[in-house]
């Protein structure tokens, strides 16, 4: 079947499923909201049927009702489906949680936002002394472990253009050394470069085209993780990244 070919009608169509899926596309296409009467007309069903279908979509997070206007808008489940980063956050949460359970240190998921490394999700360490939740925090990518991992997925031209556009003073030779190390060993460790007394280890999360789409980073007080333990931490973080990659490709 070509990309433009119309799917064939199933031999045994299920009318209620057909209506629910049609309504799902209607809700997704109307971010300002849709009323029960509108849904009823568009589906060709009674208002009571449209109401029940909308309630089921709301039950499963695909729609939410505005209590003031009574209209139904796209729900969180739809936003996760159409926003790949939100999907990555949802899939990463249990994976990162397992890494926190094993090492008791804070773990993050990051993505490149221009020349910045943006933390999409943090799962915090249970320790009283810990690196806190950095979700929503962004910093120049060339300065952080996760940022350097994300930059390692760019070719030389892309990297040069990004650095030039950022206007930041970057030691290109030092950054090139970091990137080469990441490509060779699959992870990077830094100590105290972003924040005194805080270390970080980061690994790439690769997309279907072998692109570096995300980074998983573990941050911890420098004194709490011995140098001899870093290889074990790196291996576990790489396993977590591989598990996330598998989930993202499903």
Phi, psi and omega in degrees: 000132178281167182296332184265354182291144180276131180300146179285149176293130178301150180297321180237077182293146177254110188302318183293322178294317179302314181295319180296318180291321176297319179293324178301316179292327178294313180298316181298329182274359182232075182297337179284346178114153179227139180271162180301319180297320178296314180298320179300314181293316184292329179270341184073036180233170178292151178305325180294323178292316178300320180298315180296319179296318179295322178296322178292320176298320180293322180301323183261012173084006181273348177214157174220140183264131175285118184295337181277311185266345183068010177278157178253129181244165177303135181267182184298325181297322177293318180297325177294322182290324184268350180246103184299329180290325178292322176297317179299319179299315182295318180288329183284333187305308179292327179294314178293324179299322178294324178292321176296318179300323184283318187250349178061031176237159183287136183236143184231157168244129183233158176217158180278130178234089188067236178262011182251149171264114183258128176277115181275330185204140172231137171242117191279152173293148176280351181294148174296316176268109185206164169279128188280182180292122181250013183304131181087352180276138178232147177211159180309127187298327184289349183268334189252161179296311179297320180298317179295323176298316180295322179291335182294345179275355181267150173278175187300319181294314180298318181296316179298317179296320181295316180295318179298315181295329182288334182074008182279151175276105186243133173281095188299321180295317180293319179296320179298323178295316178299314183295319178297321178295318179297316181292331180279313188257344178083009177198169175217148176237139173224150183235115170067012183282326179268320182215126181304135177082002181241131178247162179213145173233133183223150178225157179278153170241116189263144178272183182303327180269019182065020175279152176274096184274326183218172173225143171252127181233141175248126179242143187199154173302131186306323185287348188269341181241116181288152179303324181293339181270350184296320178301321178295318178297319179298315180297317180293321179291323176294322177295320178296318179296319179295322178295320178293318177304315180298319179294319182293335182270358180290000000 
